[in-house]
Amino acid sequence: MTKLVAIVGATGLQGGSVLKALHATGKYKLRALTRNPDGEQAEMLKAKYPGVEWVGADLDDPSSLRSAFQGADVVFGVTQFFQKDISDKVESGNEDAEYEQGKNMVDAAIAAGVGSMVMSSLDSMKQLSHGKYPGVLHFEGKHKVEEYLTSMLDKIKGYFVYAGFYMENFVEYSRVSPEDMRIVEFTFPLKPTSKLPLVDTANDLGPVVAYILEHPEECLGSVVEASGGYYEPQDMATAFTEVTGIPSRYVQIPYEYIGSDELVQMFKGQEEFGYFGGRTEFLERNKEIKHDFTTPTSFWKNRGWAGPTK
Ligand SMILES: NC(=O)c1ccc[n+]([C@@H]2O[C@H](COP(=O)([O-])OP(=O)(O)OC[C@H]3O[C@@H](n4cnc5c(N)ncnc54)[C@H](OP(=O)(O)O)[C@@H]3O)[C@@H](O)[C@H]2O)c1
């Protein structure tokens, strides 16, 4: 029987990547979740991926999730730390706001009788750093959801995909050089030679989730990292110039320029303990996934982007 997969965040990078990859297999019935099924983004995706059912649901509204998950065999879940409503809750003292979204999804999936759940999670930086960086809330919240889902394994099978450091972040954290307007700069507080497991989320996360669905026994109880390899931040600048011909450089900015202690702890934790705690075993396993993972060069080629305007 064809399995029905319900995809949370289908209009976003992670859910959109899952939608794209599973649709391409032709093996699943798909239900895409968004808060706005008649919105512009959903309408564009309906035209792009015919045959997908679109359903309205809100992660902060458990009853909408229970309805949206009815009849699904699998749920792909992703929580949203950086959405304004969640960051507002966190700033006003509710550090569990992201966890609550994840718990809502797990509880709704169990109530709806869903068999398996693939949750987008991350390591606990508090654990990776042996307590040195306890405040990376968007890692801790996801990890707490993972622990909750793991505690429910007698009711639902839980699988965990960890997204690498998005290549898309390099678009977001780019600027025209303040010293020379012809030069594009990519800016993080990380060393230029820091080792980052990069992922082109829109293209590479979905095939990893498809692999989990096709290899449930192998993947149950183990984390599956979505990244095609370790690269250095400076590699993204070199590749950008190679592809576009536009001069660029990577600039290591001071930690003081990062407005949030949460992100400062994340970058320091990554630098000292590794984004995936320095794990490399996944590189071998990901060779089994029938997918060409994006490299810095192919990322800029696919993107066709000529750099920021300011
Ligand atoms: N940047 C990185 O390097 C990195 C690495 C690993 C993990 N992450 C994590 O990735 C997550 C973000 O995922 P993404 O990149 O896919 O986000 P995104 O591209 O910003 O998309 C957000 C998606 O979430 C949906 N959404 C937001 N709030 C919702 C709510 N209350 N109820 C239902 N749906 C909601 C949106 O749907 P509608 O607006 O259509 O409702 C949209 O589809 C964050 O938690 C972040 O920590 C980021």
Ligand as a Chemical Component Dictionary entry (heavy atoms), coordinates in Angstrom:
data_LIG
# 
_chem_comp.id                   LIG 
_chem_comp.type                 NON-POLYMER 
_chem_comp.pdbx_formal_charge   0 
_chem_comp.three_letter_code    LIG 
# 
loop_
_chem_comp_atom.comp_id 
_chem_comp_atom.atom_id 
_chem_comp_atom.alt_atom_id 
_chem_comp_atom.type_symbol 
_chem_comp_atom.charge 
_chem_comp_atom.model_Cartn_x 
_chem_comp_atom.model_Cartn_y 
_chem_comp_atom.model_Cartn_z 
_chem_comp_atom.pdbx_ordinal 
LIG N1  N1  N 0  20.405 27.782 9.446  1  
LIG C1  C1  C 0  21.023 26.643 9.724  2  
LIG O1  O1  O 0  22.236 26.451 9.448  3  
LIG C2  C2  C 0  20.244 25.532 10.395 4  
LIG C3  C3  C 0  20.876 24.301 10.587 5  
LIG C4  C4  C 0  20.164 23.258 11.204 6  
LIG C5  C5  C 0  18.859 23.481 11.609 7  
LIG N2  N2  N 1  18.276 24.702 11.406 8  
LIG C6  C6  C 0  16.900 24.852 11.902 9  
LIG O2  O2  O 0  15.985 24.837 10.850 10 
LIG C7  C7  C 0  14.735 25.322 11.353 11 
LIG C8  C8  C 0  14.077 26.129 10.283 12 
LIG O3  O3  O 0  13.676 25.274 9.248  13 
LIG P1  P1  P 0  13.629 25.818 7.754  14 
LIG O4  O4  O 0  14.991 26.307 7.413  15 
LIG O5  O5  O -1 12.987 24.818 6.915  16 
LIG O6  O6  O 0  12.688 27.113 7.942  17 
LIG P2  P2  P 0  12.115 28.119 6.857  18 
LIG O7  O7  O 0  12.692 27.902 5.517  19 
LIG O8  O8  O 0  12.206 29.470 7.480  20 
LIG O9  O9  O 0  10.590 27.719 6.777  21 
LIG C9  C9  C 0  9.766  27.765 7.889  22 
LIG C10 C10 C 0  8.626  26.790 7.665  23 
LIG O10 O10 O 0  7.963  26.539 8.890  24 
LIG C11 C11 C 0  6.584  26.778 8.739  25 
LIG N3  N3  N 0  6.095  27.314 10.027 26 
LIG C12 C12 C 0  6.618  28.307 10.749 27 
LIG N4  N4  N 0  5.923  28.495 11.879 28 
LIG C13 C13 C 0  4.920  27.580 11.853 29 
LIG C14 C14 C 0  3.861  27.275 12.733 30 
LIG N5  N5  N 0  3.667  27.957 13.881 31 
LIG N6  N6  N 0  3.025  26.280 12.412 32 
LIG C15 C15 C 0  3.179  25.592 11.235 33 
LIG N7  N7  N 0  4.180  25.834 10.365 34 
LIG C16 C16 C 0  5.033  26.816 10.675 35 
LIG C17 C17 C 0  6.477  27.765 7.606  36 
LIG O11 O11 O 0  5.244  27.537 6.990  37 
LIG P3  P3  P 0  4.129  28.635 6.679  38 
LIG O12 O12 O 0  4.741  29.993 6.886  39 
LIG O13 O13 O 0  3.765  28.360 5.251  40 
LIG O14 O14 O 0  3.042  28.319 7.626  41 
LIG C18 C18 C 0  7.612  27.307 6.697  42 
LIG O15 O15 O 0  7.203  26.234 5.882  43 
LIG C19 C19 C 0  15.065 26.155 12.587 44 
LIG O16 O16 O 0  14.527 25.558 13.740 45 
LIG C20 C20 C 0  16.579 26.158 12.615 46 
LIG O17 O17 O 0  17.087 26.151 13.936 47 
LIG C21 C21 C 0  18.926 25.710 10.782 48 
# 
loop_
_chem_comp_bond.comp_id 
_chem_comp_bond.atom_id_1 
_chem_comp_bond.atom_id_2 
_chem_comp_bond.value_order 
_chem_comp_bond.pdbx_ordinal 
LIG N1  C1  SING 1  
LIG C1  O1  DOUB 2  
LIG C1  C2  SING 3  
LIG C2  C3  SING 4  
LIG C2  C21 DOUB 5  
LIG C3  C4  DOUB 6  
LIG C4  C5  SING 7  
LIG C5  N2  DOUB 8  
LIG N2  C6  SING 9  
LIG N2  C21 SING 10 
LIG C6  O2  SING 11 
LIG C6  C20 SING 12 
LIG O2  C7  SING 13 
LIG C7  C8  SING 14 
LIG C7  C19 SING 15 
LIG C8  O3  SING 16 
LIG O3  P1  SING 17 
LIG P1  O4  DOUB 18 
LIG P1  O5  SING 19 
LIG P1  O6  SING 20 
LIG O6  P2  SING 21 
LIG P2  O7  DOUB 22 
LIG P2  O8  SING 23 
LIG P2  O9  SING 24 
LIG O9  C9  SING 25 
LIG C9  C10 SING 26 
LIG C10 O10 SING 27 
LIG C10 C18 SING 28 
LIG O10 C11 SING 29 
LIG C11 N3  SING 30 
LIG C11 C17 SING 31 
LIG N3  C12 SING 32 
LIG N3  C16 SING 33 
LIG C12 N4  DOUB 34 
LIG N4  C13 SING 35 
LIG C13 C14 SING 36 
LIG C13 C16 DOUB 37 
LIG C14 N5  SING 38 
LIG C14 N6  DOUB 39 
LIG N6  C15 SING 40 
LIG C15 N7  DOUB 41 
LIG N7  C16 SING 42 
LIG C17 O11 SING 43 
LIG C17 C18 SING 44 
LIG O11 P3  SING 45 
LIG P3  O12 DOUB 46 
LIG P3  O13 SING 47 
LIG P3  O14 SING 48 
LIG C18 O15 SING 49 
LIG C19 O16 SING 50 
LIG C19 C20 SING 51 
LIG C20 O17 SING 52 
# 
